[in-house]
């Protein structure tokens, strides 16, 4: 099992210190939210992109990929009724893919609930086809054939009303039918809709490209009551080879301690089922 940490947990740490902390704690990889570097991915220059690759090489911490793709941006919406907005959004998301590839990433998480919600007057069928078009365009960026687009089902608590259930994400992936389009499941979000996560992991099987680990209380594993033993068992059952990545939404604990306890909890859970 490979373990990863989402970089926004480190808040104001410079990039070099983020990689250093991830290495010292024992993570295999780091997952980068572009907004922690610049509000627009287009403002992240080539020197910074090369530096991220160098920091990864120097620290031994891989870049798993990117997430929070459209956070802190304006004017983008995947299922907007205006075709010009959708066109701009696809072009921007393709630039995100290029960024992910250039920094050595292997995948991206397509969450962004506020930029995919179905607006009044748009049918679910229209939204479905527009979203599928966008994801297909991202997956077909030249040079990104080995970069995985991971579609995330999100609970309504995230202000999402589109692709909520894991089965919906699986159906979208099957319809796109490209080898670099898969599903990402998130412990917090799925717990909010009351699904049986081990069952959903097994049902997703080889369509699962990434997994987010967090607690119902929005903190890292070990800071709440979520039992990760059944989750680790299910991931082993499907021979999951992607990253188990800690993503948090509560930034009150000390970042180092927060991440450290999270990783220890996941490793303890894994040890009980191996």
C-alpha positions as CSV (number, residue, x, y, z in Angstrom):
1,X,0.0,0.0,0.0
2,X,1.3,3.5,-0.9
3,X,0.5,6.4,1.4
4,X,0.2,10.0,0.4
5,X,-0.6,13.4,2.0
6,X,-2.5,16.3,0.4
7,X,-0.2,19.4,0.7
8,X,-2.8,21.9,1.9
9,X,-2.5,20.3,5.4
10,X,0.8,22.1,5.7
11,X,-0.8,25.4,5.1
12,X,1.9,28.1,4.9
13,X,4.9,25.7,4.7
14,X,7.1,26.6,1.7
15,X,7.1,23.8,-0.9
16,X,10.6,22.5,0.2
17,X,9.4,22.2,3.7
18,X,6.2,20.3,2.6
19,X,8.3,17.7,0.8
20,X,10.7,17.5,3.8
21,X,7.8,17.0,6.2
22,X,6.2,14.4,4.1
23,X,9.5,12.5,3.9
24,X,10.2,12.8,7.6
25,X,6.8,11.5,8.5
26,X,7.1,8.6,6.1
27,X,4.8,9.3,3.3
28,X,5.5,7.8,-0.2
29,X,4.0,10.8,-2.0
30,X,2.4,14.2,-1.9
31,X,-0.8,15.4,-3.6
32,X,-0.7,19.0,-4.6
33,X,-3.6,21.5,-4.7
34,X,-2.6,24.1,-7.3
35,X,-4.3,26.9,-5.4
36,X,-1.6,26.5,-2.7
37,X,0.9,27.8,-5.3
38,X,-1.2,30.2,-7.4
39,X,-4.9,30.9,-7.9
40,X,-4.6,30.0,-11.5
41,X,-2.5,27.0,-12.7
42,X,-1.5,29.2,-15.7
43,X,0.4,31.4,-13.3
44,X,2.6,28.6,-12.1
45,X,5.7,29.2,-14.2
46,X,8.0,26.6,-15.7
47,X,10.7,27.2,-13.1
48,X,8.3,26.4,-10.3
49,X,7.1,23.2,-12.1
50,X,10.7,22.1,-12.6
51,X,11.4,22.8,-8.9
52,X,8.6,20.6,-7.8
53,X,10.1,17.7,-9.8
54,X,13.5,18.4,-8.3
55,X,12.1,18.6,-4.7
56,X,10.4,15.2,-5.4
57,X,13.6,13.7,-6.6
58,X,15.7,15.1,-3.7
59,X,13.3,14.1,-1.0
60,X,12.3,10.7,-2.4
61,X,8.6,11.7,-2.1
62,X,6.7,11.1,-5.3
63,X,4.1,13.6,-6.7
64,X,1.0,11.5,-6.7
65,X,-1.0,14.1,-8.6
66,X,-3.2,17.1,-8.1
67,X,-6.6,17.9,-6.6
68,X,-8.9,20.9,-5.7
69,X,-8.6,21.6,-9.4
70,X,-11.0,24.6,-9.8
71,X,-10.7,26.0,-6.3
72,X,-10.0,29.8,-6.1
73,X,-10.7,30.2,-9.8
74,X,-13.6,32.2,-11.4
75,X,-15.7,31.7,-14.5
76,X,-15.3,28.0,-15.0
77,X,-18.2,25.4,-14.8
78,X,-18.2,22.0,-16.4
79,X,-22.0,21.7,-16.8
80,X,-22.9,25.4,-17.5
81,X,-25.6,25.9,-20.1
82,X,-23.4,28.5,-21.9
83,X,-21.2,26.6,-24.4
84,X,-18.5,29.3,-24.2
85,X,-18.2,28.7,-20.4
86,X,-17.9,25.0,-21.0
87,X,-15.3,25.6,-23.7
88,X,-13.2,27.8,-21.4
89,X,-13.5,25.3,-18.6
90,X,-12.3,22.4,-20.7
91,X,-9.3,24.4,-21.9
92,X,-8.4,25.3,-18.4
93,X,-8.8,21.7,-17.2
94,X,-6.6,20.5,-20.0
95,X,-4.0,23.0,-18.7
96,X,-4.4,21.4,-15.3
97,X,-3.6,18.0,-16.8
98,X,-0.5,19.4,-18.5
99,X,0.6,20.9,-15.1
100,X,0.0,17.5,-13.4
101,X,2.2,15.8,-16.0
102,X,4.9,18.4,-15.9
103,X,5.4,18.1,-12.2
104,X,5.6,14.3,-12.4
105,X,2.1,13.5,-11.2
106,X,0.2,10.3,-12.0
107,X,-3.4,11.4,-11.5
108,X,-5.8,14.2,-10.8
109,X,-9.0,14.2,-8.6
110,X,-12.0,15.7,-10.3
111,X,-14.1,17.0,-7.4
112,X,-14.9,20.7,-7.7
113,X,-18.6,20.4,-6.6
114,X,-19.4,24.1,-7.1
115,X,-18.1,24.0,-10.7
116,X,-20.1,21.0,-11.7
117,X,-23.5,21.4,-10.0
118,X,-26.5,21.2,-12.3
119,X,-27.9,24.6,-12.7
120,X,-31.6,25.5,-13.0
121,X,-32.9,24.8,-16.5
122,X,-30.2,22.1,-17.3
123,X,-31.4,18.5,-17.5
124,X,-29.5,15.7,-15.8
125,X,-29.0,14.2,-19.3
126,X,-27.4,17.4,-20.6
127,X,-25.1,17.7,-17.6
128,X,-24.1,14.1,-18.0
129,X,-23.1,14.5,-21.6
130,X,-21.3,17.8,-21.0
131,X,-19.3,16.4,-18.1
132,X,-18.5,13.3,-20.1
133,X,-17.2,15.5,-22.9
134,X,-15.0,17.4,-20.5
135,X,-13.5,14.4,-18.9
136,X,-12.8,12.8,-22.3
137,X,-11.0,15.9,-23.5
138,X,-8.9,15.9,-20.4
139,X,-8.0,12.2,-20.8
140,X,-7.0,12.8,-24.4
141,X,-4.5,15.6,-23.8
142,X,-1.4,14.6,-25.8
143,X,1.3,13.3,-23.6
144,X,-1.1,12.5,-20.8
145,X,-1.9,8.9,-21.7
146,X,-0.4,7.6,-18.5
147,X,-2.0,10.4,-16.4
148,X,-5.3,9.2,-14.8
149,X,-8.4,11.4,-14.6
150,X,-10.2,10.3,-11.3
151,X,-13.9,11.2,-11.1
152,X,-15.1,11.7,-7.6
153,X,-18.7,11.1,-6.3
154,X,-19.4,13.8,-3.8
155,X,-22.0,14.1,-1.0
156,X,-24.6,16.9,-1.2
157,X,-23.0,18.3,2.0
158,X,-20.3,19.6,-0.4
159,X,-22.9,21.6,-2.3
160,X,-22.9,19.0,-5.0
161,X,-25.9,17.7,-6.9
162,X,-24.2,15.8,-9.7
163,X,-22.5,12.4,-9.4
164,X,-23.3,11.7,-5.8
165,X,-23.3,7.9,-5.7
166,X,-20.3,5.7,-6.4
167,X,-22.3,3.8,-9.0
168,X,-22.8,7.0,-10.9
169,X,-19.0,7.6,-11.0
170,X,-18.5,4.0,-12.2
171,X,-21.1,4.4,-14.9
172,X,-19.5,7.6,-16.1
173,X,-16.1,5.9,-16.3
174,X,-17.5,2.9,-18.2
175,X,-19.2,5.2,-20.7
176,X,-16.0,7.2,-21.3
177,X,-14.2,3.9,-21.7
178,X,-10.6,5.2,-21.7
179,X,-7.9,3.4,-19.7
180,X,-6.8,6.6,-18.0
181,X,-10.2,7.6,-16.6
182,X,-11.1,6.0,-13.2
183,X,-12.9,6.6,-9.9
184,X,-11.7,8.1,-6.7
185,X,-13.6,7.4,-3.5
186,X,-13.4,9.6,-0.4
187,X,-14.1,8.3,3.1
188,X,-15.6,11.6,4.4
189,X,-17.8,12.2,1.5
190,X,-19.1,8.7,1.3
191,X,-19.7,8.5,5.0
192,X,-22.0,11.5,4.6
193,X,-24.3,9.6,2.2
194,X,-24.3,6.5,4.3
195,X,-22.9,3.9,1.8
196,X,-21.0,0.8,2.9
197,X,-17.5,1.8,1.9
198,X,-15.9,-1.6,1.9
199,X,-18.7,-2.8,-0.4
200,X,-18.3,0.2,-2.7
201,X,-14.5,-0.3,-2.9
202,X,-15.0,-4.0,-3.9
203,X,-17.7,-3.0,-6.4
204,X,-15.4,-0.4,-7.9
205,X,-12.6,-2.9,-8.2
206,X,-10.0,-2.1,-10.9
207,X,-11.9,1.1,-11.8
208,X,-10.6,2.6,-8.5
209,X,-7.6,4.9,-9.3
210,X,-7.2,6.8,-6.1
211,X,-8.5,6.8,-2.5
212,X,-8.9,9.7,0.0
213,X,-8.6,8.9,3.7
214,X,-10.2,11.2,6.2
215,X,-12.6,11.0,9.2
216,X,-16.2,11.9,9.5
217,X,-15.1,14.9,11.6
218,X,-13.1,16.3,8.6
219,X,-9.7,15.5,10.1
220,X,-7.1,12.9,9.3
221,X,-7.5,9.2,10.3
222,X,-7.0,8.7,14.0
223,X,-8.5,12.0,14.9
224,X,-12.1,10.6,15.0
225,X,-13.9,7.3,15.2
226,X,-13.8,6.0,11.7
227,X,-12.5,2.4,11.6
228,X,-10.1,2.0,8.7
229,X,-9.5,-1.7,9.2
230,X,-12.4,-2.8,6.9
231,X,-11.4,-0.2,4.4
232,X,-7.8,-1.4,4.2
233,X,-9.1,-5.0,4.0
234,X,-11.3,-4.1,1.0
235,X,-8.5,-2.2,-0.7
236,X,-6.3,-5.3,-0.4
237,X,-9.1,-7.5,-1.7
238,X,-9.1,-5.6,-5.0
239,X,-5.3,-5.5,-5.2
240,X,-5.4,-1.7,-5.1
241,X,-2.2,-0.3,-6.4
242,X,-2.9,3.4,-6.2
243,X,-2.4,5.9,-3.4
244,X,-4.2,6.1,-0.1
245,X,-4.1,9.8,0.4
246,X,-4.9,11.8,3.5
247,X,-7.1,14.8,2.8
248,X,-8.3,17.0,5.6
249,X,-10.8,19.9,5.8
250,X,-10.1,20.9,9.5
251,X,-6.8,22.7,9.8
252,X,-6.8,23.4,13.6
253,X,-4.3,20.7,14.6
254,X,-0.6,21.2,14.2
255,X,0.1,20.1,10.6
256,X,3.0,17.8,11.4
257,X,1.1,16.1,14.3
258,X,-2.1,16.0,12.3
259,X,-0.4,14.1,9.3
260,X,1.8,12.0,11.6
261,X,-1.2,10.5,13.5
262,X,-3.1,10.1,10.3
263,X,-0.3,8.0,8.7
264,X,0.2,5.9,11.9
265,X,-3.5,5.1,12.0
266,X,-3.6,3.9,8.4
267,X,-0.4,1.8,8.9
268,X,-1.9,0.2,12.0
269,X,-5.1,-0.6,10.2
270,X,-3.2,-2.1,7.3
271,X,-1.0,-4.2,9.7
272,X,-4.2,-5.8,11.1
273,X,-5.3,-7.2,7.8
274,X,-2.1,-8.0,5.9
